[in-house]
Amino acid sequence: MPSASNKRAILYRMVMGSHVCPWGLRALHLLKRHGYSVDDRHLTTREETDAFKARHGVATTPQVFVGEQRIGGHDDLRRYLGLKVRDPKARTYRPVIALFAIAALMALATSQAVYATPATLRACEWFVSYSMCLLAMLKLRDVSGFATMFLGYDLLARRWAPYATLYPFAEAAAGLLMTANVLTWLSVPLALFIGGIGAVSVFKAVYVDRRDLKCACVGGDSNVPLGFVSLTENLMMIAMGLWMLTRMLLGA
């Protein structure tokens, strides 16, 4: 890697009337952030881009050069700079963690708006119901994709396939009713039913059968491992159902 006083790079990237390469913009930002003086060279036509690729024997742009050395594209540049490169196939809990964090902040914000304080019991209820709604929304983006992944481990769906398609709608309905605190006689058994079956299914697949599966909880295109976090979704529904059932019986 060149010294701080000799940090010069050449960047070739596509900049056309109908398309500006986003990876080129990211590469430009990375170079500038790391103190490089950048000779930013635009490839303004498809013919110019194809000729550049053929001349350098590369399949993609952008391409970064430092001195006489061709570094490569955006990911190659990150490696050159000692930065991590995201593996699109890597298993991660990040989507679920982000979802639960947003649900918690929404619940606190709602409590602040309604009760002038975020620290209320209702905020805890909203956290669970908001989480259910957000999880259902992600499943509903691609119901077929979710159902295919869900059929891999859910016990009821394996016996009756349409349940996999109905599940996100049931989860959304239960979450919305619990958020509004209406029709408790419907939302409670619904949450207990889908949460109970889900918890048993996940526990059996992960802890009894020891299967290595992806979780369908945030949709059929996720790389979230099936495990404790997946089990948490179902346990939250069960806990919420039991809490609201208790409140209803006590007339609270």
PyMOL commands that set and color helices and strands:
alter all, ss='L'
color gray80, all
select helices_A, chain A and resi 4-6+22-33+46-56+74-80+94-115+121-140+143-150+155-159+162-180+184-208+228-250
alter helices_A, ss='H'
color red, helices_A
select strands_A, chain A and resi 8-14+37-43+63-66+69-72
alter strands_A, ss='S'
color yellow, strands_A
deselect
rebuild
show_as cartoon
